[in-house]
Amino acid sequence: MLDAARATFAGDSRVEVVVHDLAEPLPALGTFDLVVSGFAIHHLDHDRKRALSGEIFGMLDPGGVFLNLEHVASPTEALHRDFLTRVGMDPDDDDPSNQLLDVETQLRWLRELGYREVDCHWKWRELALLAGIRG
Protein backbone atom coordinates (compact mmCIF):
# COMPACT_ATOMS: atom_id res chain seq x y z
CA MET A 1 0.00 0.00 0.00
CA LEU A 2 2.88 2.36 0.72
CA ASP A 3 4.36 1.72 -2.73
CA ALA A 4 0.97 2.44 -4.31
CA ALA A 5 0.63 5.67 -2.33
CA ARG A 6 4.13 6.77 -3.32
CA ALA A 7 3.42 6.03 -6.99
CA THR A 8 0.03 7.76 -6.92
CA PHE A 9 1.35 10.94 -5.33
CA ALA A 10 4.83 11.02 -6.90
CA GLY A 11 5.69 14.60 -7.75
CA ASP A 12 2.79 16.07 -5.73
CA SER A 13 4.44 18.45 -3.26
CA ARG A 14 1.20 18.63 -1.22
CA VAL A 15 1.52 14.98 -0.17
CA GLU A 16 4.00 13.39 2.20
CA VAL A 17 3.88 9.63 2.75
CA VAL A 18 4.74 8.93 6.40
CA VAL A 19 5.61 5.40 7.51
CA HIS A 20 4.49 4.60 11.05
CA ASP A 21 3.71 1.51 13.14
CA LEU A 22 0.18 2.07 14.51
CA ALA A 23 1.05 -0.05 17.55
CA GLU A 24 3.07 2.98 18.70
CA PRO A 25 1.64 6.40 19.63
CA LEU A 26 1.14 8.70 16.65
CA PRO A 27 3.88 11.25 16.02
CA ALA A 28 3.09 14.97 16.03
CA LEU A 29 1.93 15.50 12.45
CA GLY A 30 -0.21 18.59 12.89
CA THR A 31 -3.99 18.81 12.68
CA PHE A 32 -6.33 17.61 9.98
CA ASP A 33 -9.82 18.05 8.61
CA LEU A 34 -10.04 14.35 7.80
CA VAL A 35 -8.34 11.16 8.95
CA VAL A 36 -9.12 7.97 7.01
CA SER A 37 -8.06 4.45 7.89
CA GLY A 38 -8.72 1.43 5.73
CA PHE A 39 -8.41 -2.12 7.04
CA ALA A 40 -5.47 -1.42 9.37
CA ILE A 41 -6.67 -0.84 12.93
CA HIS A 42 -8.16 -4.34 13.36
CA HIS A 43 -4.63 -5.73 13.67
CA LEU A 44 -4.07 -3.81 16.93
CA ASP A 45 -5.00 -5.06 20.38
CA HIS A 46 -8.23 -3.58 21.71
CA ASP A 47 -6.61 -1.19 24.19
CA ARG A 48 -4.45 0.24 21.41
CA LYS A 49 -7.46 0.58 19.09
CA ARG A 50 -9.18 2.78 21.68
CA ALA A 51 -6.03 4.79 22.43
CA LEU A 52 -5.41 5.36 18.71
CA SER A 53 -8.96 6.66 18.24
CA GLY A 54 -8.24 9.16 21.03
CA GLU A 55 -4.95 10.21 19.43
CA ILE A 56 -6.74 10.75 16.13
CA PHE A 57 -9.40 12.83 17.91
CA GLY A 58 -6.61 15.06 19.23
CA MET A 59 -5.26 15.56 15.70
CA LEU A 60 -8.59 16.61 14.21
CA ASP A 61 -9.54 20.24 13.78
CA PRO A 62 -12.96 21.13 15.23
CA GLY A 63 -15.49 19.65 12.81
CA GLY A 64 -12.85 17.23 11.51
CA VAL A 65 -13.96 13.74 10.54
CA PHE A 66 -12.52 10.30 11.33
CA LEU A 67 -13.53 7.55 8.90
CA ASN A 68 -12.50 3.99 9.66
CA LEU A 69 -13.29 1.34 7.04
CA GLU A 70 -12.64 -1.75 9.07
CA HIS A 71 -12.82 -5.50 9.49
CA VAL A 72 -15.04 -6.05 12.53
CA ALA A 73 -16.16 -9.05 14.56
CA SER A 74 -19.22 -11.10 13.73
CA PRO A 75 -21.55 -11.78 16.65
CA THR A 76 -21.10 -15.57 16.33
CA GLU A 77 -18.46 -18.01 15.16
CA ALA A 78 -20.88 -19.40 12.55
CA LEU A 79 -21.34 -15.92 11.04
CA HIS A 80 -17.57 -15.39 11.06
CA ARG A 81 -16.98 -18.65 9.19
CA ASP A 82 -19.76 -17.73 6.74
CA PHE A 83 -18.12 -14.35 6.07
CA LEU A 84 -14.77 -15.99 5.36
CA THR A 85 -16.40 -18.46 2.97
CA ARG A 86 -18.26 -15.66 1.15
CA VAL A 87 -15.03 -13.72 0.56
CA GLY A 88 -13.34 -16.85 -0.79
CA MET A 89 -11.27 -17.81 2.21
CA ASP A 90 -11.02 -21.20 3.81
CA PRO A 91 -12.11 -20.63 7.43
CA ASP A 92 -9.20 -22.83 8.53
CA ASP A 93 -6.80 -20.26 6.98
CA ASP A 94 -8.15 -17.32 9.02
CA ASP A 95 -5.55 -14.56 9.52
CA PRO A 96 -4.17 -14.93 13.07
CA SER A 97 -3.14 -11.25 13.13
CA ASN A 98 -6.78 -10.14 13.07
CA GLN A 99 -8.00 -8.87 16.44
CA LEU A 100 -11.61 -8.24 15.55
CA LEU A 101 -13.97 -6.24 17.75
CA ASP A 102 -17.71 -5.67 17.47
CA VAL A 103 -19.08 -2.47 15.93
CA GLU A 104 -21.08 -1.46 19.02
CA THR A 105 -18.02 -1.35 21.28
CA GLN A 106 -16.05 0.71 18.78
CA LEU A 107 -18.90 3.21 18.34
CA ARG A 108 -19.26 3.52 22.12
CA TRP A 109 -15.54 4.23 22.43
CA LEU A 110 -15.76 7.01 19.84
CA ARG A 111 -18.62 8.62 21.76
CA GLU A 112 -16.75 8.31 25.07
CA LEU A 113 -13.68 9.94 23.49
CA GLY A 114 -15.75 12.99 22.52
CA TYR A 115 -16.63 12.31 18.91
CA ARG A 116 -20.13 13.39 17.88
CA GLU A 117 -22.44 12.18 15.10
CA VAL A 118 -20.89 8.73 15.63
CA ASP A 119 -22.36 6.04 13.45
CA CYS A 120 -21.74 2.95 11.38
CA HIS A 121 -22.54 4.33 7.92
CA TRP A 122 -22.21 1.04 6.05
CA LYS A 123 -21.83 -2.59 6.99
CA TRP A 124 -21.71 -5.87 5.13
CA ARG A 125 -21.04 -8.81 7.42
CA GLU A 126 -17.55 -8.15 8.86
CA LEU A 127 -16.81 -5.01 6.85
CA ALA A 128 -17.95 -1.68 8.29
CA LEU A 129 -17.45 2.07 7.87
CA LEU A 130 -17.33 3.73 11.28
CA ALA A 131 -17.26 7.51 11.57
CA GLY A 132 -17.26 10.37 14.02
CA ILE A 133 -16.76 14.13 14.03
CA ARG A 134 -14.69 16.16 16.45
CA GLY A 135 -17.03 18.63 18.09
N, C-alpha and C positions, 0 to 999 in steps of 0.2 A: 504494500500500500504506500509505503514511503517513496519507493521508486516511481510509482504512478503519480504521486503528488508532485514530486520533483519534475517529472517530465511534463505534466500538465501546466505547471506554473513557471517553467524555465523561462528566464528573461523577463518575468513580471516583477518589477522592483517593489510592488506593493505586498508581495507574499514572501514570508520566511517560513520554511519548513523546519520545525523544531522537533528533535528527537527526545523523547522523555519516557521513562518507565512509570506508568500510572500507579504502580505499587508504592511509589515514593511521593511525598508532598509535591504539589505543583510549584514550579519556580515562579518568581515574580515576572510576569509577562505583560503587565498592564491591565487595562480594563477593556471589556468588549460588549458590543450590543447583542452578540449571538455566540453561543458555544454549542457545537454539535458533536456528538459522539455516535459512532456507528459500530456496533457489535464488538466493543472492546471492554467495557466495564464489567461484564459478566464473568471475566476471568479473575477478578479480584475477590478477596475474601469479603464477607458482608460488612464488617466494620470499616474496611477501607472504602467500599462502595459509598457508604454513608458519609464518611469523612471527605471523600472526593467531591461529592455533591455539595457539601458545605464550602469547600475551597472554590469550586466553580461559582457558587452564589457570591462569594466575596470578590470575584473577578468581573462580575457583571455590572454594567452601568445600571442605574435605576431604569426599569422598564425593559432591561435586557432579558433575553430568552435562552433557556437551556433546553435543547432537544436531545433526547437519548433514544436512538433506535437500537433496541436491545433484544437479546435472547433471554427470555424469562422462564421461570419454572411453571410447569403444568401442575394442576392441583392433585393429580394422581399419577402413579407409575404407569398405569395403562395408557393414559393420555400422552405421557412423555414418549413411550415406545411407539405409539401411533404417529406422533409428530415426526419422530426420526424416520419411520418407514415412509411417510408421505413426502419427505424431502430426499428420499433415496439413500438413506443410511441404514446400515444394519445396526439394530439396537445394541448388539454385542460389541460394536465398534464405537460406542459413545465416547466423546472427547473427555478425558479425565480432567482436563484443565478448566472445564466449565464449572462455575460455582453459581448455579441458577437460583434466583430468588423470585418470589411471587410479586406480581404487579402491585397488589394492595399495600404491601409493606413498603415498597419503593415510593409509591405516591404519598404515603403517610410521612415518610422521612422528608420528602421535599417540602411538605406543608410545615412540618416541625422546624425545618431549617429556615423558614421564612418566605419560601416561594409562594406566589399566589397564582390563581387560575391554573392550578395543578390538575392535570388530567392525563388519561391514556387516550390519545387521539386516534389510534388505530391498533388493532390487534388481530393476528391470525395465529391461533394455537400458541406457540412459544415465541412468536415474534411480536414486539410491541413498540410503539412510539410513545414515550413518556415525555411530558413537557411541563415547564413551570416558568413563571416570570418573576424577576426580582422587583419587589414593590418599591 
